[in-house]
Amino acid sequence: MGIRQIAKTTGGAVQYDGAGVKLVRVIGHADVTDFDPFLMLDAFDSNDPKDYIKGFPWHPHRGIETVTYLIEGTIEHGDSLGNSGSIDALCCQWMTAGRGIIHQEMPQSSERLLGTQLWINLPKKDKMTAPAYRDIRSETIPAVEEPHSVVRIISGEYHGTFGPVRGDYVKTLYLDVKLDADTEWMIHVEPSNTVFCYVVEGSAIFGDIDAEVVQHKAVLLGEGDEVKVRAKHHGVRFLLYSAKPLHEPIAWGGPIVMNTREELRAAFTELDAGTFIK
Ligand code: CO
């Protein structure tokens, strides 16, 4: 099969969302076909609390999973299931919206907020599943240390070590990879999976083409069964995502992602009527 090469580069551009949070929308509406089953990736990287303190006040979700992973900083949250707490450094919140959840996500003032929120689409058959929430603490996320790399396994398996979750609906490999300067790292991936990487810090070469990918950019990797990454002179930290595409129609309205416009309309009607939460 061979080494996957870059098929598409995204990210870099700053946007505002929530009540005025400055972020990098790494993937979004324009990328859903190419990045299926991943819908959105927002990245936070700021040393100025003014960029994020307004947060994401109460809002609904349906039909997706939101996966928030922080490398630095804290996000406090609460939801309509009665959960509340905080996502701290190297912790992950894996939230299945399913048939509906209302939550708020409020970053707290800290030296640096560094992390991402990924939206994973739910398969048609699972869109109306019961909402669920997993508070994954940092001590349950294994870090595999190799001579030139540290790999944290948020979801899935790496070299015989399993992360705390696999993805109940969409089996997802989610790794946080740190490579020393000028070293190479490879991983075997499922040939039929969508695979992309987001560069958190530093820069690297992905595949065989000598094009440097810098921080806040992501690369979608094309066909193949191996991912090859070569860190540039300052090393690199990147997140790797891999999962099988759903190949299902997408009807996306703000925080709700269904398969048809009728389902979207129904969701917004229920929100207006106060019957959204079942
Ligand atoms: Co949300």
Boltz pocket constraint, residues with backbone or C-beta under 6 A from the ligand:
constraints:
  - pocket:
      binder: B
      contacts: [[A, 56], [A, 59], [A, 60], [A, 61], [A, 66], [A, 103], [A, 105]]
      max_distance: 6.0
